[in-house]
Amino acid sequence: MKTFAGAITKKALLKEIKWHRTQDMILQGTYGSEVDGKWRGCAVGCAIHSINRLANKSLATNDHRVYETELGIPEWLARLEDSIFEGLPKEEAIWWPERFIAAVPEGVDLELVRWKFGAWLMQENIARVQKLKISESLKEQVLDAIRQVLAVHEAAIKTGKWDESAARSAESAARSVAESARSVAESARSVARSAESAAWFAESVAYTRYAKKLTEILKETK
């Protein structure tokens, strides 16, 4: 599957999405609806609304598969764009749809992006876990499980193939550790509640990093 191999060009789509921003039509929390007498939608909703305008179609603005059929962008990547959009602060979110499309290269297969972004996430998770104040034995179990997942992604980046057997083994290890960690999470719940505002801010910052890293990976993909 190659990006922008169909009738809709990147240039035309980007122009449409910029128009959505200048018309204040980009809004978190909805794939597409009338708000104060004007149509507004999320990152995916606006992109599909743009596709409909360009191709004279009536595709559902909540159908992530449209990215595959009309743009050659994998469904999983459309969902990732969507998730990042909803997690970003409002002032950053309105710029995200065009940042995303601007970063997507033309005429390439984007599966490598999945593995690179997944590997980066695992590295992020390793750094977070290393800072946790939990028992060393549990920490090592968690780190080992994450490293197994990281290894699967790194192998896919090198070989160009996803190892299903290794992925299932890593998933099994992760599930086992999750069970061990569940009791720890329960005992920490009251502490987590008291830190909700700080956690929200940290999550918002994290989505900004996700957006930055994803665009970097997209731009370097050939």
Backbone bond lengths (Angstrom), bond angles and torsions (degrees), N, CA, C in turn:
res aa  C-N    CA-C-N  psi(-1)  N-CA   C-N-CA  omega(-1)  CA-C   N-CA-C  phi
1 M - - - 1.458 - - 1.529 109.57 -
2 K 1.322 116.38 122.50 1.457 122.41 -178.09 1.532 110.41 -109.49
3 T 1.312 115.78 140.96 1.464 120.43 -179.21 1.527 112.10 -71.63
4 F 1.320 115.29 141.58 1.461 124.07 175.58 1.540 112.43 51.41
5 A 1.332 115.03 42.40 1.464 120.02 178.60 1.521 111.29 -93.14
6 G 1.333 117.62 -4.54 1.454 121.58 -178.25 1.520 112.71 -98.17
7 A 1.318 115.05 -153.58 1.470 120.68 -175.32 1.519 113.22 -73.83
8 I 1.342 117.08 -28.17 1.469 120.11 -176.35 1.523 110.66 -88.54
9 T 1.305 116.98 121.67 1.460 121.33 -179.53 1.532 110.92 -87.88
10 K 1.299 115.01 157.89 1.466 120.28 177.34 1.529 109.97 -61.66
11 K 1.319 116.80 -42.16 1.467 121.50 -178.65 1.524 111.23 -59.64
12 A 1.335 116.34 -44.63 1.468 120.38 -178.21 1.529 110.77 -67.82
13 L 1.332 116.38 -41.59 1.471 119.92 -179.39 1.515 110.51 -66.28
14 L 1.320 117.06 -43.09 1.458 120.63 -179.12 1.526 110.88 -63.04
15 K 1.307 116.61 -39.02 1.468 120.68 177.04 1.524 110.95 -61.31
16 E 1.326 116.43 -41.61 1.465 121.72 178.80 1.527 111.25 -64.05
17 I 1.329 116.13 -45.09 1.471 120.10 -177.27 1.529 110.81 -67.24
18 K 1.319 116.60 -36.33 1.472 119.44 175.27 1.529 109.94 -62.88
19 W 1.328 115.52 -38.83 1.468 120.02 177.84 1.522 110.62 -61.95
20 H 1.342 117.09 -41.14 1.463 120.80 177.08 1.536 110.54 -57.88
21 R 1.333 116.03 -41.31 1.470 118.77 -179.40 1.515 111.17 -67.37
22 T 1.325 117.22 -46.51 1.465 119.65 -177.28 1.528 112.03 -66.21
23 Q 1.337 116.74 -23.84 1.462 121.19 178.66 1.535 112.12 -92.71
24 D 1.330 116.65 9.13 1.468 121.96 179.78 1.538 111.47 56.43
25 M 1.321 115.58 46.16 1.459 120.90 -177.78 1.532 112.92 -106.09
26 I 1.324 117.36 1.69 1.463 120.93 -178.35 1.522 108.94 -98.48
27 L 1.323 115.65 123.18 1.469 120.61 -172.89 1.523 110.74 -144.58
28 Q 1.324 116.48 132.30 1.459 121.39 176.19 1.526 110.51 -72.88
29 G 1.322 115.84 149.20 1.460 120.75 172.78 1.507 116.52 92.70
30 T 1.338 118.52 1.60 1.463 120.19 178.78 1.521 110.22 -149.82
31 Y 1.335 116.36 138.56 1.465 120.15 175.81 1.527 110.96 -77.60
32 G 1.319 116.17 -18.56 1.450 120.14 178.91 1.508 111.10 161.16
33 S 1.323 116.14 119.52 1.461 120.66 179.56 1.524 109.57 -161.77
34 E 1.330 115.27 163.46 1.462 120.71 176.43 1.529 108.70 -81.42
35 V 1.311 116.45 120.52 1.461 122.35 178.23 1.521 107.94 -125.30
36 D 1.333 116.60 116.38 1.470 121.93 -177.44 1.531 111.60 54.86
37 G 1.337 114.99 40.89 1.456 119.83 176.55 1.515 115.71 78.95
38 K 1.335 117.56 5.77 1.463 121.05 -179.14 1.535 109.66 -128.44
39 W 1.340 115.99 140.86 1.466 119.06 176.54 1.512 109.28 -71.23
40 R 1.330 115.57 132.73 1.463 121.00 176.23 1.523 109.27 -139.33
41 G 1.334 115.93 150.76 1.460 119.25 -179.84 1.521 112.21 -157.07
42 C 1.319 115.91 171.67 1.459 122.45 -179.49 1.525 110.57 -79.09
43 A 1.326 117.00 -170.43 1.465 121.08 -178.60 1.521 111.37 -59.08
44 V 1.322 116.51 -50.42 1.465 121.31 179.71 1.522 110.23 -68.39
45 G 1.323 116.51 -43.34 1.455 120.47 -179.97 1.515 112.01 -58.99
46 C 1.342 116.84 -43.44 1.466 120.62 179.70 1.528 111.42 -67.32
47 A 1.331 116.61 -38.44 1.464 119.35 179.08 1.525 110.56 -63.34
48 I 1.332 116.77 -44.38 1.469 119.79 -179.24 1.533 110.39 -70.99
49 H 1.328 116.85 -35.94 1.466 120.62 174.19 1.534 109.52 -59.54
50 S 1.329 116.20 -38.95 1.464 121.58 177.70 1.527 110.90 -66.93
51 I 1.341 116.42 -42.09 1.469 121.37 177.95 1.520 109.94 -59.64
52 N 1.321 115.50 -43.27 1.471 119.96 179.25 1.526 111.21 -61.55
53 R 1.313 116.89 -40.84 1.460 120.95 179.74 1.533 110.88 -67.25
54 L 1.339 115.50 -41.29 1.463 119.92 -177.28 1.528 112.76 -72.94
55 A 1.329 116.27 -37.53 1.469 120.66 -174.08 1.525 113.12 -104.87
56 N 1.329 116.39 2.76 1.471 121.17 -178.73 1.535 111.07 55.79
57 K 1.330 114.81 51.41 1.458 121.37 179.96 1.521 110.45 -120.03
58 S 1.334 115.85 174.80 1.469 121.19 178.88 1.520 109.73 -130.39
59 L 1.302 116.80 51.31 1.459 122.44 -178.59 1.529 110.41 -74.85
60 A 1.320 116.03 144.09 1.463 120.98 -179.09 1.525 110.38 -64.60
61 T 1.315 116.65 131.06 1.463 120.13 -176.17 1.530 113.49 -77.28
62 N 1.330 117.11 -0.59 1.469 120.13 176.16 1.530 111.90 -109.26
63 D 1.341 116.87 10.81 1.458 120.92 -177.55 1.528 110.17 -98.89
64 H 1.336 116.84 99.61 1.468 121.84 -177.31 1.527 112.38 -63.77
65 R 1.335 117.81 -21.21 1.466 120.64 -179.75 1.519 112.21 -66.22
66 V 1.321 116.92 -19.79 1.466 121.06 178.56 1.526 110.71 -58.87
67 Y 1.325 117.14 -32.71 1.458 120.51 177.97 1.531 110.70 -58.32
68 E 1.334 116.28 -38.40 1.461 120.39 179.80 1.525 111.21 -69.84
69 T 1.320 116.26 -51.00 1.463 120.31 -173.59 1.527 113.46 -70.75
70 E 1.328 117.03 -32.64 1.459 119.98 -174.86 1.528 114.45 -103.32
71 L 1.336 117.02 -26.31 1.462 119.85 -174.02 1.523 114.00 -120.86
72 G 1.340 117.08 -13.18 1.460 119.75 -176.17 1.522 112.65 73.55
73 I 1.329 116.56 18.98 1.469 122.50 176.98 1.532 107.48 -100.75
74 P 1.340 119.03 124.79 1.464 121.21 -176.19 1.529 113.38 -56.36
75 E 1.326 115.93 147.57 1.462 121.21 179.20 1.523 111.54 -57.59
76 W 1.346 116.89 -40.95 1.469 119.42 -178.21 1.529 111.03 -60.82
77 L 1.349 116.20 -33.23 1.460 119.66 -179.45 1.526 110.55 -74.77
78 A 1.328 116.12 -34.10 1.474 119.96 175.17 1.524 109.83 -62.55
79 R 1.335 116.13 -41.09 1.475 120.09 178.95 1.529 111.42 -67.76
80 L 1.318 116.42 -35.36 1.467 119.89 177.16 1.520 110.38 -67.21
81 E 1.336 116.89 -44.14 1.464 120.02 175.49 1.526 110.59 -56.10
82 D 1.318 115.38 -43.55 1.464 122.96 -179.60 1.532 111.11 -61.04
83 S 1.335 115.87 -48.51 1.478 120.70 -178.34 1.518 111.63 -62.32
84 I 1.329 116.67 -43.21 1.462 120.40 179.09 1.524 110.21 -63.54
85 F 1.320 116.26 -43.40 1.468 121.36 179.35 1.528 111.16 -55.63
86 E 1.331 116.23 -46.29 1.467 119.82 -177.14 1.521 112.36 -71.00
87 G 1.339 117.38 -23.72 1.461 120.36 -179.20 1.516 114.75 -89.28
88 L 1.316 117.32 -16.29 1.468 120.80 -177.61 1.525 112.00 -74.14
89 P 1.328 117.49 152.98 1.465 119.88 170.73 1.533 108.68 -59.22
90 K 1.315 117.19 149.61 1.469 122.05 -174.60 1.524 112.83 -52.54
91 E 1.329 116.67 -43.94 1.467 119.85 -175.50 1.531 112.29 -67.33
92 E 1.336 116.83 -24.18 1.463 120.62 176.27 1.525 110.79 -88.94
93 A 1.322 116.09 -33.52 1.468 120.93 -175.65 1.527 112.34 -60.64
94 I 1.313 117.70 -38.03 1.479 119.46 -176.44 1.530 111.88 -66.53
95 W 1.325 117.49 -21.49 1.465 121.47 177.93 1.527 112.36 -92.31
96 W 1.319 116.88 -16.60 1.463 120.72 -172.46 1.530 113.97 -62.27
97 P 1.338 121.15 -42.83 1.472 119.66 -178.36 1.526 113.64 -55.73
98 E 1.332 117.65 -43.32 1.464 118.37 -179.74 1.523 112.04 -78.60
99 R 1.329 117.90 -29.81 1.474 120.23 173.53 1.523 109.87 -61.07
100 F 1.328 115.06 -42.43 1.460 120.45 -178.71 1.526 110.95 -64.93
101 I 1.323 117.42 -54.09 1.464 120.98 -177.81 1.529 110.62 -63.20
102 A 1.324 117.68 -38.61 1.464 120.91 178.75 1.524 111.52 -61.27
103 A 1.332 116.80 -30.89 1.468 121.02 -177.99 1.526 113.07 -82.66
104 V 1.331 117.77 -20.34 1.469 120.83 -177.64 1.525 109.77 -69.99
105 P 1.333 117.94 120.93 1.469 119.70 179.24 1.522 111.51 -73.07
106 E 1.309 116.59 158.44 1.464 121.24 -178.74 1.532 110.82 -95.94
107 G 1.338 115.44 139.89 1.461 121.29 173.68 1.513 115.67 71.78
108 V 1.345 117.44 28.72 1.467 119.85 -179.66 1.532 111.12 -127.45
109 D 1.337 115.45 160.05 1.461 123.05 172.63 1.526 106.98 -90.03
110 L 1.315 117.43 131.63 1.473 121.19 -172.41 1.528 114.71 -100.62
111 E 1.334 118.42 11.98 1.465 119.15 -177.69 1.532 111.73 -61.93
112 L 1.322 116.97 -34.03 1.459 120.55 179.26 1.528 111.72 -59.90
113 V 1.323 116.11 -31.15 1.467 121.04 179.10 1.519 110.15 -60.66
114 R 1.322 116.08 -39.43 1.471 121.61 -179.80 1.521 111.16 -58.71
115 W 1.300 115.77 -46.82 1.462 120.61 -177.40 1.521 111.96 -70.98
116 K 1.332 116.83 -39.50 1.472 120.27 179.83 1.517 111.41 -67.13
117 F 1.329 116.19 -43.22 1.467 119.33 179.98 1.529 109.74 -67.65
118 G 1.334 117.51 -39.29 1.467 121.37 177.53 1.513 111.44 -62.37
119 A 1.334 117.48 -41.37 1.467 121.09 178.74 1.523 110.37 -63.73
120 W 1.324 116.21 -41.93 1.471 119.99 178.62 1.521 111.02 -62.80
121 L 1.327 116.89 -40.93 1.466 120.67 178.10 1.522 111.55 -61.55
122 M 1.342 116.45 -40.91 1.461 119.79 178.82 1.532 110.74 -64.23
123 Q 1.321 117.32 -39.03 1.463 120.68 176.70 1.530 111.04 -63.88
124 E 1.340 115.56 -38.92 1.462 120.42 175.17 1.526 110.78 -61.59
125 N 1.325 115.59 -43.11 1.467 120.37 -178.96 1.522 111.58 -65.15
126 I 1.324 116.20 -39.35 1.466 119.90 177.93 1.527 110.02 -60.24
127 A 1.326 116.44 -44.93 1.469 120.50 -179.70 1.528 111.13 -62.28
128 R 1.350 116.72 -38.69 1.465 120.41 179.93 1.526 110.97 -67.23
129 V 1.322 115.75 -46.93 1.470 119.96 -176.87 1.520 110.77 -63.32
130 Q 1.312 117.43 -37.32 1.464 120.31 -179.59 1.525 112.22 -61.05
131 K 1.342 116.32 -23.45 1.470 120.51 -179.56 1.536 112.90 -91.33
132 L 1.326 117.30 -9.40 1.458 120.26 -176.85 1.523 112.29 -69.04
133 K 1.331 114.90 144.03 1.462 120.11 176.75 1.525 108.59 -95.75
134 I 1.332 115.03 77.92 1.467 122.28 177.90 1.524 107.38 -130.81
135 S 1.317 116.08 172.05 1.464 119.62 -179.12 1.525 109.94 -59.19
136 E 1.311 116.36 144.22 1.458 120.96 -177.81 1.523 112.13 -62.65
137 S 1.333 116.49 -34.97 1.473 119.21 -179.41 1.525 110.68 -66.05
138 L 1.340 116.63 -43.70 1.466 120.08 178.51 1.528 109.82 -67.00
139 K 1.322 117.02 -41.05 1.464 120.43 179.64 1.524 110.95 -58.34
140 E 1.343 116.49 -42.98 1.462 119.89 -179.56 1.525 111.55 -66.99
141 Q 1.328 116.90 -35.60 1.472 120.18 176.74 1.521 110.68 -63.04
142 V 1.327 115.00 -44.92 1.466 119.89 -179.31 1.527 110.64 -64.92
143 L 1.328 116.45 -45.64 1.458 120.80 -179.65 1.525 111.66 -62.37
144 D 1.328 116.10 -39.84 1.470 119.92 179.05 1.525 110.86 -62.58
145 A 1.339 116.24 -42.22 1.470 120.25 179.61 1.527 110.85 -64.18
146 I 1.335 116.72 -43.15 1.467 120.22 179.87 1.525 110.61 -65.06
147 R 1.325 116.62 -40.11 1.472 120.05 179.97 1.525 111.64 -64.45
148 Q 1.329 116.41 -33.16 1.463 119.30 176.37 1.532 110.58 -64.46
149 V 1.325 115.42 -42.86 1.473 119.88 178.16 1.528 109.69 -64.98
150 L 1.320 116.71 -42.56 1.467 121.61 178.35 1.527 110.62 -59.03
151 A 1.326 116.53 -42.61 1.467 120.84 -178.80 1.523 111.56 -62.04
152 V 1.332 116.80 -37.52 1.472 120.65 178.40 1.528 109.72 -63.23
153 H 1.328 116.87 -44.05 1.467 121.30 179.47 1.540 111.30 -65.64
154 E 1.320 116.26 -42.98 1.468 119.56 -179.13 1.521 111.53 -65.20
155 A 1.325 116.50 -36.36 1.467 120.42 177.69 1.526 110.34 -65.84
156 A 1.336 116.07 -40.11 1.473 120.44 179.44 1.524 110.56 -64.93
157 I 1.321 117.50 -38.63 1.461 121.23 178.11 1.532 110.51 -61.84
158 K 1.341 115.82 -39.71 1.469 120.29 -178.54 1.525 112.71 -73.82
159 T 1.332 116.23 -44.64 1.466 120.64 -172.46 1.522 114.08 -92.64
160 G 1.337 116.25 -21.73 1.455 119.63 -175.77 1.513 112.57 80.71
161 K 1.343 117.02 11.27 1.460 121.55 -179.58 1.525 110.43 -133.32
162 W 1.325 115.63 142.90 1.462 121.87 178.87 1.527 109.15 -91.90
163 D 1.338 117.31 122.56 1.460 123.01 -178.86 1.528 109.39 -86.10
164 E 1.332 116.58 99.98 1.470 120.99 -176.84 1.520 112.15 -63.17
165 S 1.330 116.99 -38.68 1.464 120.66 -178.96 1.527 110.86 -64.04
166 A 1.319 116.60 -47.51 1.468 120.89 178.56 1.518 110.89 -64.48
167 A 1.328 116.33 -36.50 1.467 120.42 179.47 1.523 110.86 -64.95
168 R 1.342 116.80 -41.09 1.472 119.95 178.52 1.523 111.28 -65.42
169 S 1.322 117.38 -38.20 1.472 121.09 177.99 1.522 110.70 -64.26
170 A 1.317 115.96 -42.66 1.465 120.43 178.97 1.517 110.60 -65.34
171 E 1.335 116.75 -39.68 1.465 120.85 178.41 1.519 110.67 -63.28
172 S 1.322 116.23 -41.93 1.470 120.63 179.08 1.530 110.90 -61.29
173 A 1.330 116.14 -43.85 1.468 120.61 178.62 1.519 110.73 -62.74
174 A 1.330 116.88 -40.52 1.461 121.02 -179.58 1.524 111.20 -65.43
175 R 1.333 116.72 -40.29 1.470 120.55 179.41 1.523 110.89 -64.83
176 S 1.312 116.34 -39.31 1.463 121.05 179.46 1.529 111.08 -63.08
177 V 1.316 115.87 -44.45 1.463 120.54 179.05 1.523 110.77 -67.08
178 A 1.320 116.56 -36.00 1.464 120.48 179.34 1.522 111.16 -60.09
179 E 1.323 116.38 -39.71 1.465 120.33 177.82 1.524 110.74 -64.02
180 S 1.322 116.60 -41.64 1.471 120.75 179.89 1.531 111.04 -65.51
181 A 1.326 115.14 -34.42 1.463 119.64 -176.07 1.521 113.09 -82.59
182 R 1.331 117.65 -13.58 1.459 120.46 -173.93 1.528 112.36 -60.48
183 S 1.312 117.17 -42.57 1.463 120.33 -179.23 1.523 110.84 -65.61
184 V 1.336 115.54 -35.88 1.455 119.91 177.95 1.528 109.92 -64.31
185 A 1.324 115.39 -41.78 1.467 120.31 179.74 1.521 111.01 -63.67
186 E 1.329 117.17 -39.15 1.459 121.31 179.87 1.519 110.88 -62.49
187 S 1.319 116.53 -43.83 1.458 120.13 -177.67 1.523 111.71 -70.18
188 A 1.347 116.29 -22.52 1.466 119.92 -178.59 1.515 113.01 -93.14
189 R 1.329 117.43 -0.55 1.465 120.62 -173.23 1.530 112.69 -61.09
190 S 1.322 117.26 -41.76 1.460 119.51 -178.54 1.522 111.01 -64.41
191 V 1.330 116.37 -36.28 1.461 120.50 177.69 1.532 109.49 -66.29
192 A 1.330 115.21 -40.33 1.471 120.01 -178.80 1.515 110.87 -62.13
193 R 1.340 117.00 -39.22 1.463 120.36 -179.28 1.524 111.07 -61.10
194 S 1.314 116.44 -39.77 1.458 119.99 -177.49 1.521 112.05 -70.47
195 A 1.340 116.29 -14.42 1.465 120.42 -178.08 1.517 112.29 -110.58
196 E 1.335 117.31 21.13 1.465 120.50 -173.69 1.528 112.96 -58.62
197 S 1.323 118.03 -45.44 1.459 119.39 -177.21 1.528 111.15 -64.54
198 A 1.323 116.11 -40.24 1.465 119.99 178.16 1.519 110.20 -65.52
199 A 1.334 116.31 -38.84 1.464 120.75 -179.76 1.518 110.63 -65.77
200 W 1.340 116.94 -39.85 1.468 120.32 179.12 1.521 109.98 -61.58
201 F 1.338 116.10 -44.48 1.460 119.77 179.71 1.522 110.65 -62.33
202 A 1.338 116.95 -44.01 1.460 120.99 179.88 1.516 111.08 -61.57
203 E 1.338 116.57 -40.03 1.461 121.02 179.79 1.520 110.54 -65.35
204 S 1.329 116.50 -40.99 1.459 121.29 178.59 1.521 110.60 -60.74
205 V 1.317 116.63 -43.67 1.461 121.59 177.76 1.525 110.15 -64.03
206 A 1.337 116.54 -38.35 1.462 120.82 179.69 1.519 110.94 -61.01
207 Y 1.338 118.12 -42.41 1.462 120.62 -179.86 1.522 111.51 -65.63
208 T 1.323 116.70 -31.88 1.461 119.77 175.07 1.524 109.83 -63.81
209 R 1.325 116.91 -40.70 1.465 120.99 176.52 1.520 110.99 -66.06
210 Y 1.344 116.85 -40.69 1.470 120.02 179.09 1.522 110.22 -59.69
211 A 1.326 116.06 -44.48 1.466 120.54 -179.56 1.524 110.78 -61.84
212 K 1.314 116.36 -45.24 1.467 121.45 -179.19 1.524 110.86 -62.30
213 K 1.330 117.10 -45.56 1.462 120.49 -177.63 1.522 111.29 -68.59
214 L 1.318 117.59 -41.18 1.459 119.99 -179.21 1.527 110.65 -62.67
215 T 1.323 117.76 -43.11 1.466 119.34 179.68 1.530 110.88 -65.82
216 E 1.318 116.83 -35.67 1.465 120.35 176.92 1.526 110.76 -61.17
217 I 1.332 116.16 -47.33 1.464 120.60 -178.70 1.519 110.56 -64.58
218 L 1.329 116.93 -42.37 1.461 120.48 179.47 1.521 111.46 -60.59
219 K 1.320 116.77 -44.68 1.461 120.99 -176.66 1.518 112.59 -64.75
220 E 1.324 117.23 -30.48 1.473 120.46 -177.03 1.537 111.98 -90.17
221 T 1.330 117.04 -3.71 1.468 120.52 -178.68 1.521 110.74 -81.53
222 K 1.340 115.44 130.92 1.473 120.41 -178.07 1.528 110.26 -127.51
